[in-house]
Amino acid sequence: MQFKDKLNQLMEQFHISNSKLAKEINIDPSLVSRWRNGDRVPTMRSSHIPSIAAYFLSQNGYSYQQEYLRHILEEQKAELPNVNDQVALLSDWLIRDTASSTVVRPFVSSEEYAEVLLQQIQGLAKDKPSLSTVPSFEFPSPALTSQTKKDFHMFSGNSGKRKAIAYILSSVLKSDEKTELFLMSDEDMSWLTEDRSFQIQWHMLLRGIIEAGHKITIIHTVHRDTREIIQAINLWMPLHLLGSIKSYYNPRYQSQVVKTSWFIQKDMRALISSSVTFEDIENLSFLYEIPEVAQSYQSQFMGRLTGCKPLFEIYKKTQQFELLDRMIQNVAIVSPTTSWHLHVNSIFLPDDVYTRYSKTLPPSAQKNYLDKVRQLRTRMLNSLSIAPYTDIFPIQVLKDAITRGAYVHFDPVFFLRDEVICKRSEIKSIIENMIFVIENNEKFQLYFGSHQHSDNEITINICLKENTEAFLTANVQGLVPLLGFYVHEGNILSSMNHYMEEIINHIPTMRRNRPDVLKELYKMLESI
C-alpha cells in the first residue's frame, strides 16, 4: 500500500474529515485532499508524517478503531524490534510502501457512497401498508400448528433470517391486541442492507406496526463503520419521526467476540441468532414460538437496558415552544454547521409569513410565538459572522415557485403540520434576504443541491453542528407526531459529517461558487 491508501484507511476508520485533520496538524485542507488523491506525497523527512501519526494515536477511539491501530503497531514492531516509540512506528508504516496485511472493513467509494445513500434515504416513509397487502410467509416443515407450538424453527443464511423477521413483523401487524417489539443486534448488518426489496418491505411493515399503535424498543449498536451508520440512519430516522419508537445505546459498549441479534415480540415469540465470523456454518437463526422463551429474553433485554442511554432527544408537536427555546440557546454553541433540507431555510422567510401563521394560534400564544421566532432568527443571522454555515437546498424549489407565482413552505419547527403559502412578493423577499446574507457574511455558503422528484423525495432534513449535535426533522407534510429530534452520539455525528461532505462533493462547482450562486439569485430576482 502507498501513503495515500494508508492515510485513507486511517481517516475512514476514525471518521476524520479533510478539514478536521488539516485543522489538527495546522495545514490547508486542500493539501490533505491532494495526499488522499495521490497528487502529492510527503517526503520521508516531512514533519507532517509524525504529526499525522501522533494525532491518530491520541484518539480515544472505539474498540474496533483501537484494534486497528494495535494491529498496525504489532506488524511494525515485528519489523523494527528496536523501535519502541509508537509515533515512530506508525510514521514508518505511513511513509513506506508496503504489502501490509492490515485489513479494514470495505468502504464504498466516494462517488458510489453518496449516490447510493441519496437513493436509499428517499421516499420510504410515504408507502403505507394495509393489512390486505401484508405478505404471506411459508414456513419449513413442520407447520406452525398447536402441536408444534412448543418447538422452534431454524433458518439458514441471510435470506432465512429475513424470512423469519418478516414473519414476526407481519404477525405483529396482524395482531388485534396492542403489543411491543424489543430489538437489538450487533451482528453484521448485511442481512438487512444487501436486499433493497427487503429494506422496503421492512420499512413498510414497521411503519404499519407504528401506525397501528404498537410500540418498539431498540438497543442500537453505534460502534459501526460509517457505511453501516448511514444505512441505519436511512432505515430508522424517518420511522422515528412517526413516534412510538424508543431508541437506546450503550455508551460503554465493548465489542464482543460473539455477536447476537434478538427480535422479540412481547410474551409471544423470539428470533435469536449469534455469530463470531458470520460464516455460513454460523449464520443460523432460531425462531421460538414459546411464551416462556420470549419472556426470558425480554427479561435479559430489560437488564441490558439498565446500562443504556436514550439515543435521541425528542420533541413532540406539543413542545414547539420548548424546542424554540432549545434552539435559541443552541445558537451560542460555536461550531461549523451544515444544513441540508428540501425547502428554503426558514430564516429567509419575510416577517409577514410568521405574523400570518401566528394568527392561527390561540390569542394567548401569538405574542409568545412571534417573540421566540424573532429572537431565534436574530441570533441565527448574527451567528453567521462567527462560525462557518453551509446551507443546501434544491434551487428548483425556487424556480418552480416563480413559475407558479407561489411558494409552498413546510417546516414543522416553525409551522407544525401546516404548509404556509408565500405569494410572489414574498418569494422576492426570500431571494433578497438570501442575497443580503451571502454578500454580508463571508462565512455563510449557500449551495444549490439537486432537485428530487415528488415520488422520490428525501424524507428528512439534517442540521449538523460539527462534532456537537445534529437535529433531524421531516421535510414532507404528513401526520408526523414529532417536530424532530437531536442526536449527540459521537460515532453517528462523525458518520453524518462524512455523509454531508459527500453530498457537497457531488454538487457541481457552479452551484457552490459564491459568484455563480449570487448570479443565479439575481437572475431569478429579475424574473419576478
C-alpha positions as CSV (number, residue, x, y, z in Angstrom):
1,M,0.0,0.0,0.0
2,Q,1.1,3.6,-0.7
3,F,0.8,6.6,1.6
4,K,-2.5,7.7,0.1
5,D,-4.0,4.2,0.7
6,K,-2.9,4.2,4.3
7,L,-4.0,7.7,5.0
8,N,-7.4,7.0,3.5
9,Q,-7.7,3.9,5.7
10,L,-6.9,5.8,8.8
11,M,-9.2,8.6,8.1
12,E,-12.1,6.4,7.1
13,Q,-11.6,4.1,10.1
14,F,-11.7,7.0,12.5
15,H,-14.3,9.0,10.5
16,I,-12.0,12.0,10.2
17,S,-12.7,14.6,7.5
18,N,-10.1,16.5,5.5
19,S,-10.9,19.7,7.3
20,K,-10.7,18.1,10.7
21,L,-7.2,16.6,10.1
22,A,-6.0,19.8,8.5
23,K,-7.0,21.8,11.5
24,E,-5.4,19.4,13.9
25,I,-2.0,19.4,12.2
26,N,-2.2,23.0,11.1
27,I,-2.2,22.7,7.3
28,D,-4.6,23.6,4.5
29,P,-7.4,21.1,3.8
30,S,-6.5,21.1,0.1
31,L,-3.1,19.5,1.0
32,V,-4.9,16.7,2.7
33,S,-7.1,16.2,-0.3
34,R,-4.1,16.0,-2.6
35,W,-2.5,13.5,-0.3
36,R,-5.5,11.3,-0.3
37,N,-5.8,11.5,-4.1
38,G,-2.1,10.7,-4.6
39,D,-1.4,14.1,-6.2
40,R,1.1,14.9,-3.5
41,V,3.3,12.6,-1.4
42,P,5.2,13.9,1.6
43,T,8.9,13.1,1.9
44,M,10.2,10.7,4.5
45,R,11.6,13.6,6.4
46,S,8.4,15.6,6.3
47,S,7.3,16.9,9.7
48,H,3.7,16.2,8.7
49,I,4.2,12.5,9.0
50,P,4.8,12.3,12.8
51,S,2.1,14.9,13.3
52,I,-0.4,12.7,11.5
53,A,0.8,9.6,13.5
54,A,0.6,11.5,16.8
55,Y,-2.9,12.7,16.1
56,F,-4.4,9.3,15.3
57,L,-2.5,7.7,18.3
58,S,-4.1,10.4,20.5
59,Q,-7.6,9.4,19.5
60,N,-9.6,7.7,22.3
61,G,-11.5,5.7,19.7
62,Y,-13.9,2.8,19.9
63,S,-12.6,-0.8,20.4
64,Y,-12.5,-1.6,16.7
65,Q,-10.5,1.5,16.0
66,Q,-8.0,0.8,18.7
67,E,-7.8,-2.8,17.5
68,Y,-7.0,-1.5,14.0
69,L,-4.1,0.7,15.3
70,R,-2.8,-2.1,17.6
71,H,-2.6,-4.5,14.6
72,I,-0.6,-1.9,12.6
73,L,1.8,-1.3,15.5
74,E,2.3,-5.0,16.1
75,E,3.3,-5.5,12.5
76,Q,5.7,-2.6,12.6
77,K,7.2,-3.8,15.9
78,A,7.9,-7.2,14.3
79,E,9.8,-5.4,11.5
80,L,11.5,-2.9,13.8
81,P,12.1,-4.7,17.1
82,N,14.4,-2.0,18.4
83,V,11.9,0.9,18.0
84,N,9.6,1.4,21.0
85,D,8.1,4.8,20.2
86,Q,4.6,4.3,18.8
87,V,4.7,7.6,16.8
88,A,7.9,6.4,15.1
89,L,6.3,3.0,14.3
90,L,3.2,4.5,12.9
91,S,5.1,7.1,11.0
92,D,7.3,4.5,9.4
93,W,4.2,2.5,8.4
94,L,2.6,5.6,6.8
95,I,5.6,6.6,4.7
96,R,6.9,3.3,3.5
97,D,5.2,1.4,0.6
98,T,4.2,-2.0,2.0
99,A,2.1,-5.0,1.3
100,S,0.6,-4.7,4.8
101,S,-1.8,-7.4,5.9
102,T,-3.8,-4.8,7.9
103,V,-7.4,-5.2,6.8
104,V,-10.3,-3.0,7.5
105,R,-13.9,-3.4,6.5
106,P,-14.5,-2.2,2.9
107,F,-15.7,1.3,2.4
108,V,-17.9,2.5,-0.5
109,S,-16.1,4.8,-2.9
110,S,-16.9,8.5,-2.6
111,E,-18.9,8.6,-5.8
112,E,-20.8,5.4,-5.2
113,Y,-21.2,6.3,-1.5
114,A,-23.3,9.5,-1.9
115,E,-25.1,8.2,-5.0
116,V,-26.3,5.0,-3.2
117,L,-27.2,6.9,0.1
118,L,-29.1,9.6,-1.7
119,Q,-31.2,6.9,-3.4
120,Q,-31.7,4.9,-0.3
121,I,-32.7,7.7,2.1
122,Q,-35.5,8.6,-0.2
123,G,-39.3,8.1,-0.2
124,L,-39.5,5.2,2.2
125,A,-41.8,7.0,4.7
126,K,-44.5,7.5,2.1
127,D,-45.6,3.9,1.5
128,K,-48.2,2.8,3.9
129,P,-49.1,-0.9,4.1
130,S,-52.6,-2.1,4.8
131,L,-53.5,-5.5,6.4
132,S,-54.6,-6.7,3.0
133,T,-51.2,-6.1,1.5
134,V,-49.2,-7.8,4.2
135,P,-47.3,-10.6,2.5
136,S,-47.8,-14.2,3.5
137,F,-44.8,-16.3,4.5
138,E,-44.4,-20.1,4.2
139,F,-42.5,-22.0,6.8
140,P,-40.4,-25.0,6.6
141,S,-41.9,-28.2,7.8
142,P,-43.2,-28.7,10.5
143,A,-46.0,-26.2,10.1
144,L,-46.9,-23.8,12.9
145,T,-49.9,-25.7,14.5
146,S,-51.0,-26.2,18.0
147,Q,-49.0,-29.5,18.1
148,T,-45.7,-27.7,17.2
149,K,-46.1,-24.5,19.4
150,K,-43.5,-25.9,21.8
151,D,-41.0,-26.4,19.1
152,F,-38.6,-24.0,17.3
153,H,-37.8,-23.3,13.7
154,M,-34.3,-22.9,12.3
155,F,-33.5,-20.6,9.4
156,S,-30.2,-20.6,7.5
157,G,-28.4,-17.7,6.0
158,N,-29.4,-14.1,5.5
159,S,-32.3,-15.0,3.4
160,G,-33.7,-17.2,6.1
161,K,-33.2,-14.5,8.7
162,R,-35.1,-12.0,6.5
163,K,-37.9,-14.5,6.2
164,A,-38.2,-15.1,9.9
165,I,-38.0,-11.4,10.7
166,A,-40.7,-10.6,8.1
167,Y,-42.9,-13.3,9.7
168,I,-42.5,-11.7,13.2
169,L,-43.3,-8.2,11.8
170,S,-46.3,-9.3,9.8
171,S,-47.6,-11.3,12.9
172,V,-47.4,-8.1,15.0
173,L,-49.1,-6.1,12.2
174,K,-52.0,-8.6,12.0
175,S,-52.4,-8.7,15.8
176,D,-55.7,-7.3,17.2
177,E,-54.1,-6.6,20.6
178,K,-51.5,-3.9,21.1
179,T,-48.1,-5.4,21.7
180,E,-44.4,-4.4,21.8
181,L,-41.3,-5.3,19.9
182,F,-37.8,-5.5,21.5
183,L,-34.9,-5.3,19.0
184,M,-31.2,-5.4,19.2
185,S,-28.3,-6.6,17.0
186,D,-24.6,-6.1,17.0
187,E,-24.1,-8.6,14.1
188,D,-23.1,-7.7,10.6
189,M,-26.0,-5.8,9.0
190,S,-25.7,-7.5,5.6
191,W,-28.9,-9.4,6.2
192,L,-30.7,-6.1,6.0
193,T,-28.6,-3.9,3.7
194,E,-27.9,-6.4,0.9
195,D,-31.5,-6.7,-0.2
196,R,-33.1,-3.5,-1.3
197,S,-36.6,-5.1,-1.8
198,F,-36.4,-6.4,1.8
199,Q,-35.5,-2.9,3.1
200,I,-38.7,-1.5,1.6
201,Q,-40.7,-4.4,3.0
202,W,-39.1,-4.0,6.4
203,H,-39.9,-0.3,6.4
204,M,-43.5,-0.7,5.3
205,L,-44.1,-3.4,8.0
206,L,-42.5,-1.3,10.7
207,R,-44.4,1.8,9.6
208,G,-47.7,-0.2,9.7
209,I,-46.8,-1.5,13.2
210,I,-46.2,2.0,14.5
211,E,-49.3,3.5,12.9
212,A,-51.4,0.6,14.3
213,G,-50.3,1.7,17.8
214,H,-47.8,-1.0,18.7
215,K,-44.5,0.0,20.5
216,I,-40.9,-0.7,19.5
217,T,-37.9,-0.5,21.8
218,I,-34.4,-0.8,20.3
219,I,-30.9,-1.0,21.6
220,H,-28.7,0.3,18.8
221,T,-25.1,-0.6,18.2
222,V,-23.5,2.7,17.3
223,H,-19.9,1.3,17.2
224,R,-20.1,0.5,13.5
225,D,-18.3,1.9,10.4
226,T,-19.6,4.9,8.5
227,R,-21.3,2.9,5.9
228,E,-23.4,0.9,8.3
229,I,-24.2,4.0,10.4
230,I,-25.5,5.9,7.4
231,Q,-27.5,2.9,6.3
232,A,-29.1,2.7,9.8
233,I,-29.9,6.5,9.6
234,N,-31.5,5.8,6.3
235,L,-33.7,3.0,7.6
236,W,-34.5,4.2,11.1
237,M,-34.6,8.1,11.2
238,P,-37.8,8.5,9.1
239,L,-39.5,5.9,11.2
240,H,-38.6,7.7,14.4
241,L,-40.4,10.8,13.3
242,L,-43.6,8.7,13.5
243,G,-43.2,8.3,17.2
244,S,-43.7,5.1,19.2
245,I,-40.1,4.1,18.9
246,K,-37.8,4.2,22.0
247,S,-34.1,4.1,21.0
248,Y,-31.2,3.5,23.3
249,Y,-27.5,2.8,23.1
250,N,-24.8,1.6,25.5
251,P,-22.1,4.3,25.9
252,R,-19.8,1.7,27.4
253,Y,-20.3,-1.0,24.8
254,Q,-17.3,-3.2,24.2
255,S,-17.1,-5.2,21.0
256,Q,-18.0,-8.8,21.8
257,V,-16.4,-11.9,20.2
258,V,-19.8,-13.5,19.9
259,K,-22.3,-11.1,18.2
260,T,-26.0,-11.5,18.8
261,S,-29.4,-10.5,17.3
262,W,-32.7,-10.5,19.2
263,F,-36.1,-9.8,17.7
264,I,-38.7,-10.4,20.4
265,Q,-42.5,-10.0,20.3
266,K,-43.6,-9.4,23.8
267,D,-44.8,-12.6,25.6
268,M,-45.2,-14.4,22.2
269,R,-42.1,-15.3,20.2
270,A,-38.4,-14.6,19.9
271,L,-35.9,-14.8,17.0
272,I,-32.4,-15.4,18.2
273,S,-29.1,-15.6,16.3
274,S,-25.4,-15.4,17.2
275,S,-22.2,-15.5,15.2
276,V,-18.4,-14.9,15.5
277,T,-17.2,-14.7,11.9
278,F,-20.6,-14.7,10.2
279,E,-19.6,-17.6,8.0
280,D,-22.4,-19.8,6.6
281,I,-22.0,-22.5,9.2
282,E,-22.7,-19.9,11.9
283,N,-25.4,-17.9,10.1
284,L,-28.4,-19.7,11.7
285,S,-31.4,-18.1,13.3
286,F,-33.8,-19.8,15.7
287,L,-37.5,-18.8,16.0
288,Y,-39.2,-19.8,19.2
289,E,-42.9,-19.7,19.3
290,I,-42.8,-20.3,23.1
291,P,-44.0,-17.6,25.5
292,E,-41.6,-18.7,28.3
293,V,-38.6,-18.3,25.9
294,A,-39.9,-14.9,24.8
295,Q,-40.3,-13.8,28.4
296,S,-36.8,-15.0,29.3
297,Y,-35.2,-12.9,26.5
298,Q,-37.4,-10.0,27.4
299,S,-36.0,-10.1,30.9
300,Q,-32.4,-10.2,29.6
301,F,-33.2,-7.3,27.2
302,M,-34.5,-5.2,30.1
303,G,-31.4,-6.0,32.0
304,R,-29.3,-4.7,29.1
305,L,-31.4,-1.5,29.1
306,T,-30.2,-0.6,32.6
307,G,-26.8,0.3,31.2
308,C,-28.1,2.3,28.2
309,K,-28.9,5.9,27.4
310,P,-31.6,7.4,25.2
311,L,-30.1,7.8,21.7
312,F,-32.3,10.8,20.8
313,E,-33.6,14.0,22.4
314,I,-37.1,14.0,21.1
315,Y,-39.5,16.9,20.7
316,K,-43.2,16.3,20.1
317,K,-45.6,18.7,18.3
318,T,-46.9,19.8,21.7
319,Q,-43.4,21.0,22.6
320,Q,-42.9,23.6,19.9
321,F,-42.1,26.5,22.4
322,E,-39.7,24.3,24.3
323,L,-37.9,23.4,21.1
324,L,-37.7,27.0,20.0
325,D,-36.2,27.9,23.4
326,R,-33.7,25.0,23.0
327,M,-32.7,26.3,19.6
328,I,-32.3,29.9,20.9
329,Q,-29.8,28.6,23.5
330,N,-28.0,26.4,20.9
331,V,-27.1,29.3,18.7
332,A,-24.5,30.2,21.3
333,I,-22.6,26.9,20.5
334,V,-20.0,28.0,18.1
335,S,-19.3,25.2,15.6
336,P,-19.3,24.8,11.8
337,T,-22.8,24.0,10.7
338,T,-24.2,22.2,7.6
339,S,-27.9,22.3,6.9
340,W,-29.5,20.1,4.3
341,H,-33.2,20.4,3.5
342,L,-35.8,20.2,0.8
343,H,-37.2,23.7,1.3
344,V,-35.8,27.2,1.7
345,N,-34.2,27.8,5.1
346,S,-36.9,29.4,7.3
347,I,-34.6,32.2,8.4
348,F,-35.0,33.7,4.9
349,L,-38.8,34.0,5.1
350,P,-40.2,37.5,5.5
351,D,-41.7,38.6,8.8
352,D,-45.2,38.7,7.4
353,V,-45.2,34.9,6.9
354,Y,-44.7,34.3,10.6
355,T,-47.2,37.0,11.6
356,R,-49.8,35.4,9.3
357,Y,-49.2,32.0,10.8
358,S,-49.3,33.3,14.4
359,K,-53.0,34.3,13.9
360,T,-53.9,30.6,13.6
361,L,-52.7,30.1,17.2
362,P,-54.7,30.7,20.3
363,P,-54.6,34.5,21.2
364,S,-52.7,33.8,24.4
365,A,-49.8,32.2,22.4
366,Q,-49.5,34.5,19.4
367,K,-47.1,37.1,21.0
368,N,-45.0,34.5,22.7
369,Y,-44.6,32.6,19.4
370,L,-43.5,35.8,17.5
371,D,-41.1,36.8,20.3
372,K,-39.4,33.4,20.2
373,V,-39.2,33.3,16.4
374,R,-37.7,36.8,16.2
375,Q,-35.2,36.0,18.9
376,L,-34.1,32.8,17.2
377,R,-33.9,34.3,13.7
378,T,-31.9,37.3,15.0
379,R,-29.4,35.1,16.9
380,M,-29.0,32.8,13.9
381,L,-28.4,35.7,11.5
382,N,-25.9,37.3,13.9
383,S,-24.0,33.9,14.3
384,L,-23.3,33.7,10.6
385,S,-20.4,36.1,11.0
386,I,-18.8,33.9,13.7
387,A,-18.8,30.3,12.5
388,P,-19.0,28.7,9.1
389,Y,-22.5,27.8,8.0
390,T,-23.3,25.9,4.8
391,D,-26.9,25.8,3.7
392,I,-28.0,23.3,1.0
393,F,-31.4,23.1,-0.8
394,P,-32.6,22.4,-4.3
395,I,-32.7,25.6,-6.4
396,Q,-35.5,24.1,-8.5
397,V,-37.8,24.7,-5.5
398,L,-37.5,28.5,-6.0
399,K,-37.6,28.3,-9.8
400,D,-40.9,26.3,-9.7
401,A,-42.3,28.8,-7.2
402,I,-41.5,31.7,-9.5
403,T,-43.2,29.9,-12.4
404,R,-46.3,29.1,-10.3
405,G,-46.4,32.5,-8.6
406,A,-46.5,30.9,-5.2
407,Y,-44.1,29.1,-2.9
408,V,-45.3,26.3,-0.6
409,H,-43.1,26.1,2.5
410,F,-43.0,23.3,5.1
411,D,-41.0,23.4,8.4
412,P,-42.6,21.7,11.4
413,V,-40.3,23.6,13.8
414,F,-42.0,26.9,13.0
415,F,-45.3,25.9,11.5
416,L,-46.1,22.4,13.0
417,R,-48.0,20.3,10.4
418,D,-49.2,23.3,8.3
419,E,-47.8,24.3,4.9
420,V,-47.5,28.0,4.5
421,I,-48.0,29.7,1.2
422,C,-45.8,32.6,0.1
423,K,-47.1,34.9,-2.6
424,R,-44.9,36.3,-5.4
425,S,-43.9,39.4,-3.4
426,E,-42.8,37.2,-0.6
427,I,-40.8,35.0,-2.9
428,K,-39.0,38.2,-4.0
429,S,-38.3,39.0,-0.3
430,I,-36.9,35.5,0.3
431,I,-34.4,35.9,-2.6
432,E,-33.4,39.4,-1.5
433,N,-32.8,38.0,2.1
434,M,-30.6,35.3,0.7
435,I,-28.5,37.8,-1.4
436,F,-28.1,40.1,1.6
437,V,-26.9,37.3,3.9
438,I,-24.4,36.0,1.3
439,E,-23.0,39.4,0.5
440,N,-22.6,40.4,4.1
441,N,-21.3,37.2,5.7
442,E,-18.1,35.6,4.3
443,K,-18.6,32.5,6.5
444,F,-22.0,31.8,5.0
445,Q,-22.2,29.5,2.0
446,L,-25.4,28.8,0.0
447,Y,-25.2,25.6,-2.2
448,F,-27.8,24.5,-4.7
449,G,-28.5,20.8,-4.3
450,S,-30.2,18.6,-6.8
451,H,-33.9,18.6,-7.2
452,Q,-35.8,15.5,-6.1
453,H,-39.0,14.5,-7.9
454,S,-42.2,14.2,-5.8
455,D,-42.2,10.4,-5.9
456,N,-38.6,10.2,-4.8
457,E,-38.2,12.9,-2.1
458,I,-35.7,12.8,0.7
459,T,-37.8,12.4,3.8
460,I,-35.6,14.1,6.5
461,N,-33.8,17.4,6.9
462,I,-30.5,17.4,8.7
463,C,-28.9,20.3,10.5
464,L,-25.4,19.2,11.7
465,K,-23.2,21.1,14.1
466,E,-19.8,19.5,13.6
467,N,-18.8,17.2,16.5
468,T,-21.6,18.7,18.6
469,E,-25.1,17.6,17.6
470,A,-27.5,17.0,14.7
471,F,-31.1,18.0,14.5
472,L,-33.4,16.0,12.2
473,T,-37.0,16.7,11.1
474,A,-39.4,15.7,8.4
475,N,-39.5,17.7,5.2
476,V,-42.8,16.5,3.8
477,Q,-46.2,17.2,5.2
478,G,-47.9,14.3,7.0
479,L,-49.3,13.1,10.2
480,V,-46.0,13.2,12.0
481,P,-46.3,13.5,15.8
482,L,-42.7,14.6,16.3
483,L,-41.3,18.0,15.4
484,G,-37.8,16.4,15.3
485,F,-35.0,15.1,17.5
486,Y,-31.4,15.8,18.4
487,V,-28.6,13.3,18.2
488,H,-25.4,13.7,20.2
489,E,-23.6,10.3,20.0
490,G,-20.1,10.8,18.5
491,N,-20.0,8.0,16.0
492,I,-23.3,9.0,14.5
493,L,-22.2,12.6,14.2
494,S,-18.9,11.6,12.6
495,S,-20.8,9.5,10.1
496,M,-23.2,12.3,9.3
497,N,-20.3,14.7,8.8
498,H,-18.8,12.3,6.3
499,Y,-22.1,12.0,4.6
500,M,-22.5,15.8,4.3
501,E,-19.1,16.1,2.8
502,E,-20.0,13.5,0.2
503,I,-23.3,15.4,-0.6
504,I,-21.3,18.6,-1.1
505,N,-18.7,16.9,-3.2
506,H,-21.5,15.9,-5.7
507,I,-22.8,19.4,-6.1
508,P,-21.4,21.0,-9.3
509,T,-18.9,23.8,-8.7
510,M,-21.1,26.4,-10.4
511,R,-23.8,25.6,-7.8
512,R,-21.4,26.1,-4.9
513,N,-19.3,29.0,-6.1
514,R,-20.3,32.2,-4.4
515,P,-20.3,34.5,-7.5
516,D,-22.2,31.9,-9.5
517,V,-24.8,31.4,-6.8
518,L,-25.3,35.2,-6.5
519,K,-25.6,35.5,-10.2
520,E,-28.4,32.8,-10.2
521,L,-30.2,34.5,-7.4
522,Y,-30.1,37.9,-9.1
523,K,-31.3,36.3,-12.3
524,M,-34.3,34.8,-10.5
525,L,-35.0,38.2,-8.8
526,E,-35.1,39.9,-12.2
527,S,-37.6,37.3,-13.5
528,I,-40.2,38.1,-10.8
